[in-house]
Amino acid sequence: MRKSNLDEMQEQELLKVEHNGCWIAFWGLLAAMAVQGLAFGGMDFKMMAGEWIVFMVLAIYLAVASARRGIWDRRFEMNMKTNLIISAAASLAFGGFTALVVLLRYQKPEGSIVAAVMTTIVTFVLCFIIMGIALKETRKRKEKLEEEPADADRI
């Protein structure tokens, strides 16, 4: 690791800047894909491929890196209730987005409702399962890290 020219306070400030920049990029990419999906009447993967790849790499990196360090979240507790709430919120948001895209593209309210319901159910189930697996692995990793003796070289 290279020597830093920053003092501890500057390091903390830089970490905050980088943290905020990461989340601005994450939510900005999601918003850009949503706007493209709505503005062009549907999800044309060729138009969004770059954004989607960067978004998924960032999402997977954040999830895996946090889990490897035994960290779940700064504010949310590591439990099934949290998984249930987050899965429900994500599935409702994606279901609503799907309904809007289908309605704009095909002008069929019944079809948009059916698409929204199906998308909401599938998204909820997948999200809940994936978050359950992540919860289990994060707990296991956290327990393992707590059992290890404190290492002065580890940051």
TANORNOR-V174428 format. One line per field, one symbol per residue. burial: # if it has 16 or more other C-alpha atoms within 10 Angstrom, else .. Layout:
burial->???
//
This chain:
burial->.........................#..##..##.###..###....#..##..#.......#...##.###.....#....##.###.###.###########.......##.###.##..###.##..##.##.###.##.............
//
